[in-house]
Amino acid sequence: MEKVILTGNEAVALGAWEAGVGLGIGYPGTPSTEILEALNGYEGPEVSWAVNEKVALEEAYGASLGGWRSLVTMKHVGLNVASDPLFTAAYLGVNGGLVIAVADDPGMHSSQNEQDNRWYALHAKVPMLEPADSTECRAYTSLAFTLSEVHDMPVLLRLVTRVSHSRGLVNRRETQVYNRAERPYERNLQKYVSLPAHCRVRRQDLERNLQSLMADDRARKLNIMEITNPEIGIITSGASYNYVKEIYGDRYSILKLGLVYPLDEEIIREFASRVNKLLVVEELDPYLELHIKSMGIPCEGKKYIPAMYELNPQIIAQSLKKAGLQPQREDAPVVDNPVTDLPPRPPLLCAGCPHRGFFYMAAREKINLTGDIGCYTLGAMPPLNAIETCVCMGGGFTVGTGLSLSLSGANKVFGVLGDSTFYHSGMTGALEAVYNKRNLVPVILDNQITAMTGHQENPGTGHMLNGTPTIAQDVARILQAFGYEQVFNVNAYNLQEIHEAIKQAREAKGQVAIVVKGPCRLLKGVEKGATRFIDTEKCKDCRLCLRLGCPAIYLVQGRHPGINKEMCVGCGLCDQVCHHGAITSNLVKEGER
C-alpha cells in the first residue's frame, strides 16, 4: 500500500474504481463535480456527463440491470431531479451494485438551498452511508457497491462540502489492475417491470432487504462507539464528527454513525445506556435527534446546535458551552461570534464575460427577465440588476411562462438560461411556451461550456467527458424544430445586435427566441482582445462604464474611472457604452492600470 493525499471526491472515485465500477455518470454540480473528473483519470470504466440527474440515474440503473456496478454523482438539489427513478428503483432492486453519491452543501456555498438529503434515504427507503473523511470516502464507496448487490437495493453515499473538498491521507494499492465487476443479466418481468401488482410484492421485498442489511456486520461496523466518559455522550456523523473530535478529543464519549439510514437502534440504545446525558451534534435538520427521541431516548441537539448553515469546531464549542461541555484543550479557540468579520466580497461576472452585454441591455430596456441557475444568475447583482427571479434549473423559462400569464399580456416576459441548462431542463420549458402559446421570449446565453462548475462538456460542445468528439447540438436549430418562427442569433459582444434582437422580439406577433453566442473568456484557446485604457482628457466622468459591472473597471482614487490592464480581456463592451470616445485600445497614460 502507498499513502496518497486525496480530496473526498477523489477518494470516492478511487473506491469506485477499486470496486470495479463499470459506469460513472452524473451531472456537474458543486460540491460533487470532481468525482467523475477524477474517475475519468482511471482506465477501464465508462465515464460520462448526462444531460441531467434523472437521465444519469436511469442510465446507471439500466447498466446495473445489465450487471455493471454503476456510480451516479450529483449535488443535493440534483437528487430532486432524480427522485422519480430513485423511489421506484428502491422497490425493484438492482443487479450490479448501484451507488448514488450525493453531495449536500450546508451553508449554501454554491447552492440555492441547503436541503438535508438524509430525509431522502428515509423517504425512499434507501440505505445511506455518510463518510467523515477521505479514508472513509474510499472505503465506504467500495462497501456500498457490495451492500447494494448483497441486499438488492441502491445505496446513497452522502457527502457534504467539507468532506468532498477537504484533503486527507488515503491508502492505495500500488499495483492494482482494474477488474470490471460484472454479473449476468437475467430477464425478470416480475422484478423489473413496475406494474402495481409487481410492486406490491416488491414492497415487501424492500422491507426484507432493509432488515437483512441491518443484520449485516459490514454495515453495522460503520457505527463506532468511543466510551471515554460515562457522564456525557455525543451522537454524531460525517463532518460533524471531525468537528466534535477536534474540539473535545477524548473528553466525552462519542457514537459515530456511518450508517445513517436505516439507523441501528441496538447500538444507539446501548450507547445511551452507558452515559448519563446524551447530546446530538448534526448539521442542518434534527434528523438523528428526532429518530432517537422517537425511540423513547431522552437527548438534546437543536436546543444548543444551530439548525442552519455549516458547523465548525468553534460553533459547536460555543453552542455546547450552554450544555456544560468544555473543550479538551484550554487554548482551544472559543469565541462569542465565530463568523470572521471580513469585508463583503459580492460575486461578479468575470471581466469579459459574454453574459454581461445582454444583461446590460436587458436592464436598460427594462424588460421583465426571469433567470436560472448558473453563472448568469449573477445578472441579478448590482449594478446590472437585470434578473428578477431565480428558482431552479430550467425555471428561467417555465417561471417566465407563468409570470407572462399573470401579467395579463402586458409586456412580454423574457426568460434566460445557459446552454448547459437548456439541455438539462430548459428544452421542456421552451416547448411548453410554444405549445401553450405563452407570451415568453426564451433567451439562451450560449457560452459553449458548462462554466459555473468548472468547464465541463455538454451536448453543445461537441465533446464527451473524456474528450471524444461527438455530435454538437445547436440551440437555434432545436428551437426552430420546436416551432419558434424566428430565432435571433446575436454576438454577445455587440450591444447594438442585442438591442435590436430585444426590440424585434418584443414587437413580434409569433413565437420568437434569442440565442446570445460568445465563448466563456476562461476557456482555453479563447484569445484576449486588445487591452482598453481610459483617456482622462476625453473622459467626462459620466461613469456609464461602471454600469457594466466589469471588475476591470474601477474608480481611480475614488474620482474617475480607470481600467486594470491585468484584468481587462479586451471584450470591447466598455467602448460601446462610452459616449465620449474616452475608451481606447491604443493609449497608455501614466498611472492608468
N, C-alpha and C positions, 0 to 999 in steps of 0.2 A: 504494500500500500504506500501511496505517497500523499503528502498533505498539500492541498491547494487552497487558495483563498477564493471563495466564490460568493456572489450575491445569492440571496434566497432564490431568485428566479433562475439563475444559472444552475443552482443545485437541484431544483425541480427538473430541469432539462437533463441533467446528468442522471438523476434517479430514474427518469423515464427511459433514457437510452439504455442504461444498465438492465432495466426490466424488459428490454426487447420490444419497446413500443413500435408499432408499425405505422401509425399515423399520428401526427401532431397538427392540430388545426385550431384556428380561432380567429378573433377579430382584434386588432390592436387597440389597447386601452390601458392607460396608466392606472395602476402600477404593475400590470401583468405582462406588458408587451414583450419584454426581453426573454420570456420563457421560450417562445418559438424561435426567436432570433438566435438564441444560444443552441437550441436543439438542431437548428439548421446547420450549425457548425460541425455536427457529427455525421459520419457516413452511415447510411442504412435506412433510416426512417423516411417516409414521405412527409414533408412539412409544407404546409400551405396556409395562406391567408384566405379566409372565406369572406363572402360579401357582408355577412352579419353573423351574430352569435347563434341565432336559431338555425341557420343553414349549417354552421360549423358543428353544432351538436347533432343534428340529424345526419350529417355525413359521417361523423365519428360513430354514431350508433349503427349505421349501415356497415361500416368497416368492422365494428365489434361483432355484429351478427355473422359476418363472414369469417370471423376467427382472429382478427388482428386486435392486439392491445391498442387502444386509442386514447389520446390525451387531447382534451379541449381546454382552451385558455380564454379568459375574458376578465374584464373588471366587474365590479359588483353590479353596476346597472346593466351590464350585458346579460346577466342571468335573468333579468326581467324579460329581455327579448327571447331568451332560450327557454323560458319556463314551460312553454307548451309541450315540447317534446320531453322535457325533464320529468314532468309528473307522470306521463304515460310510460316512459322508459323504466321508471321505478316499478311499475306493475308488471311489465312484460319481462324484465330481466335482460341479461346480456349473454354473450358467448365469450368473446375475448374481453379482457378487462377494459372497463370504461371509466376513466378518471377525469373529473371536471375541476380544473384549477381555477378558482375564482378569487380575485384579489379585492378585498374591501379597502376603503380609503377613509379611515377616521380622520376627522379634521378637514376633509374636503380639500386636499392639496391640489387636486386636478379634477374635481368632480362637482356635479350639480347637487348631490346629496350625500349623506353618509349612512345609507341604509345598512342595517346589520343582517348579513345574509345567513347567519346561523338559523334564522327563522325559516329559511327555505328548506334546510335539512329536515326540520320538524314538520313543516307543511307538506313536503313531497315524500317524506319518509325515506330519505336517502342518507346513508351514513356520512358523517363529516369528520375528517381529521384536521387538526389545527397544529401545525409545527410552530416552534418558537424561534428557530434559528436555521442557519444554512445546513448544518449537520442533519437536523431533523427534516428539513425540506427534502433532502436526498433520500433519507431512509423512509419517510412517510409516503413519498411518491411511489417508491418501489413496492412497499407493503400495500398501498391502496390498490394496485393492479391485482395482487394476489387475493386480497379480500373481495374484490369485485367478482373475480372468477369463482372463488370458492363458495360465495354466498349469493351469487346470481343477481347482482344489483349494481347500478352505477355508484360511484363513490365521489363525494365532494371533498376537495382539498382546499381549505380556507387559508388564504394568506391575507396579510394587511401590508400597508405601505412600508412600514419599518422592517418587516420580515423580508419582503420582496427585494428591497433596495439596500439592506444592510449586508455587509460582508462578514464572513467567518471562515474558520478553518474546516475543511471537509476532507475526509479520507477518500481517495480514489485509487482504484486498481490501476497499476502502471501498464499492464499488458492486456487488458480485457478486449476481446473482439466482439463486435456487435453480433447478436444472435436473435433474429426476429422471433418473438413468441407467437406461435400460430396454433389455432385449434380448428378442427374440421367443421365446415358449415353443415348444419342439419336443417332440412326443411321441416318446419313445425308450425302449422297454421294456428293451432290452439294456443301456442305460446306467443307468437309474434304478430298476430292479426288482432287488433284491439276492438273486436266486437264486444258488445255488452256481456254476452253470455261467456265469452272467454275471460273477460276482465273480472267478472265476479269470482271466478276460480283463482285468477292471478292475484286478486286482492288478498285472499287467504294465504297464498304462497308468499306474498310480500311480508306478512306478519311473521310467518315461519322463518323467512330469511333473516329478518331482524333479530329474532330470538337465537338463531344459530350463530349470528355474528357476536351476540353478547356472551355466548359460551366459548368463543374463540380466544384462547390465551394471547394470540398475537395482537389482537385488538385491545384486549383488556390491559396488556402490559404497557400500553401507551399512557395509562393513568398511573402516576407515581406519587406515593406518599413520602414526605420527608418529615418525620416526627422528631422535633428538637425541643419543643416547649409545650407542655400539656395545658398551659393557660390559654393560649391564643392560637387558632389555626386559620389559615388563609386558603381559600379555594380559588384557583385562577387558571388561566390557559394562555397559550400563544405568546404574543409580545408582552402582555401584561405580566407574565411570569418573569420575564427578564427584568422588568422594572422592579418587581417585588424583591427579587434576589439582590439586585444592585443596592437597594436602599436598606433592606433588612438582613440580608445574608442568611445566617442560620439562627437568628434570634427568635423567630417564630416558626411554628410548624406550617408546612405547605402541602396541599394536594394539587398537583399539576395535572390537568386533564388534557390529554392528547386526543381523545375521542370525545367530541362534544355533542355528537348525536349518533346513536342513542346514548344517553347518559347511563353510566354504570352505578346504579343505586346502591349496590352492595358496598363498593369501596367508599362511596360518599357517606353512607351510614357508619361504616367502620371508622372513618376519619373523624366524623362528628362526635362519635362516642369517646374519642381519645383526647379531645380538647374541651375546655370549659366554655370558650367563647369562639364563635365561628363568624368569619368575615369573608365576603366575596369581592374580589377585585377583577373587574372586567371592563373593557372599553364599550362604549355605546349603551345598548339596551341591557336591562336586568335579565338577560336570557337565563344564565345559570341560577341567579338568585331566585327567580320565580319558580323554576323547576325544583330547587332544593326546598323552598318553603312549601311547595305542593306535596312534598314527601313528608311534611309534618316536622321538619327540622328547623329550629329557630336559627336565623342567620341575619346579618345586616350587610348591605352593599351600597346601594344608591343613596342610602341615608347619609353616607360620607363621600362616596366616589362620584364625580360628575358623570352625568348621563349623556353629555355632549362632548364632541371633539376628542382629539387624540390624548392619551395619557402619557406621562413620563414619570421618572422617579420623584421629581420634586412635587408634582401634583399629588401623587399618591402619598408621599410623606406628609405633606401639608394637610391633606384630607383626613388621613387616619390618625393624625395627632389628636383630633377630636374624639377618637375612639380609645385613646390612651396608648397608642403604639409609638415607639421611639426608634429612630434609625440605629443600625448596629454600630456605626462609627460616629463619634462625637463631631467629626468635621464634615459629616455628610451635608450636602447643600440643601437646606430647607428655607424657603423664602415665602413671605406673605403673598407675593404676586409672582408666580413662576414665569409669566409671559414677559419676555425681554422687551424693554422699551426701545424699540428700533424705529427709525423714521419710516414712514409709509413708502412703499415701493410698488405702486399700482402697475399691473401688467399692461403692456402696449404692443401693438402690431410692430413687427421688426421694421427697421429702416428699409424702404424699398419694397415693402410687402405689396403684392399685386391686389390685395383686397382693399387697400386704402382709398384708391381713386373712386371706386363705386360707393363706398360709404360716405366719402366727402360729398359726392354729387347727390346721394340719397338724402343726406341731411339738408343740403342746400335747396333741394326741390321739395322738401317737407312731405315726402311720401310716407304712408303707413308701411312699416317694414317689420315683418316677423322673422326672428332669427333661429339659430340652431346651434348644435354642439360642435365646436371646432375652433381653430384659430380665429375664424370670423366672428365668434361670439364677442371678441374684443371690439367689434364695431359699435358696441353699446357704451364703450368707455369714452369719457370726455377727452378731447374736445369734439370727437365725431358725433357721439350721442345719436347714432343712426338707428340702431335696432331697438325695438320696443318690447319684444317678448323673446324668451328662450326657455323651452320646456324640456325637450328631449330630442334624440336623434330622429330626424325625419319630420319633427314637429314644425320646422320652419315653413313647410308647405301646408300641412294639414291644420295647424293652428290658424294660419293665414286664411284658409278657406272658410273656417268658422267665423273668423273676425269679419270677413267680407260680407257674410250674411247679416251679422248683427249691425253692421254699419249701414244697412239698408240701401246698398247700391250707391253710396256716395263715391268718394274717390276709390280707385282700385287699390287693393292691398297687394304689396309685393312681398313674396316670401323668399328668403335667401338661405342657401346652404352650400357646402362644398362638393367637390366631385366625388370624394370617397363616401361622404354621407348620402349623396344622391344614389349611389349603388347600394349602400347599406339599407336605407329605408325611405329614401326620398322619392323613388320612382313611383311607389304606390300613391303618394300624395299628389304627384304631378298628374297621374292618371285619374285620380279622384276629381281633380279640378276640371279636367276635360269632360269626364263622364257626366258630372252633375252641373256642368256649365257655371262654375263658380267664378266670381269676379276677382281672380287671382292671377298675378304675373309671377311664375316661378323664375327665380334668378339663381343660376349655378355659378359659383366662383371657382373656376377650374384652374387650380394651380399645379395640376399634373402630378400630385403625390398626396399621400396621407400625412399631412405636415405636423399636426398637433402632437402626435405620439412619436415623432422621430423619423419621418420619411420612410414609411412602409409602402410597398407596392399596393395597387388596387386595380380593378379591371380596366381603368382608363390609361394606365401607364405603359401597357404593352409588355410587362414582365411579371412573372410569378415571384414568390418569396425567394426562391433560390436563384433568381436572375434569369431563368429560362424565358426566352421570348414567347409571347402568346398573343392572341388577338386583342388589339387595343380597342376598347369600346369608345364610341363617340357620343357625347352627351346630346349634341344637337340632333343627330340622326335618330336617337331614341325618342326625343321629344317630338320630332316630326312623325315618327311611327305612331306615337300616342294620339296624334291628331292636332297638334299645335300648328295653326295655319302659317305662322311666321315665327322664326327663331332668329333673334338678333345676335350675331357673333361679334363681340366688340373686344378691342385691345384694352387690357387692364390699365395701361398707362396713357391712354388717350381720353382725356376728360371730355372733349367735345363729342367723341363717339358715344361715350357713356351717357352724356346728357341727351343726345338725340335718341338713343335707344329708350331711355326712360320716358321721354316726351311721346314718342310714337307708341310705346306700349300703353301709355295712359289713354291715348286717343283711339287706339284700335278697337274695332267692334267685336272681333272674334277672339279666339284663344291665342295668346302670344306668350313667348318666353324670351329670356335673355341669358346668354352664356358669356361670362366675362373671362377671357383667357389670358393667362400670364403665369409663367413658372415661379414657384417659390424661390426667392432670392438665395436661399441657403442650399439649394440643390447643387450637386457637383456639376460642373460644366456650364452653369449659368454665368455668363460674363458680366463683369461690372462695367457700368457705364462711366462716362466722364464725371469726375467729382465736381460738384457745384460749389460756388462761392457767392457771397453777397457783396455787391458793390455799394459800399456805405454812402458814396456820393449820390447814387440814384435812389437808394432806399428811403422811402417816405415814412418808415416806421408804422405802416398801417397794420402790420402783424397778421395779415391774411395767411401767410405761410404757416403760422403757428397753428392755424385751424386744421391743418392736415394731421396733427398729432404725430409727426415724424420725430423719433427720438434723436435724429441727427441735427434737428433744428433747435436752437436754444437761444436764450437771451444773453448777450454779452454784457456781463456785469449788471444784469437786470435792466439794460437800457434798450438796445436794439438787437434784432435777430442776427444770429450767426449760424454757420454750418460746420459741424465737426467733420473734418475731412477723413478721419479714420472710420467713421460710421457711415458716411454717405456712400451709397452704391450707384449713384447716378441714374436713378429711375426717371427723373425729369418732371415729376408731378409739381414740384415747387416752382419750376419755370412757368408752368401753365397757370398757376394760381396768382403769381405776381403780376400786377397790372402796370408796373413801372419799369419793367425790364431790368430790375436790380439783381436778378439771379442769373448767373452765367457760369459756363464751364471753362472759361479761358482767362480768368482773372485771379491772381493771388495777391491778396492785400496783407500787409503786415498785421499780425495779430489775429487774422481770421483763420480759424481752425474748424 
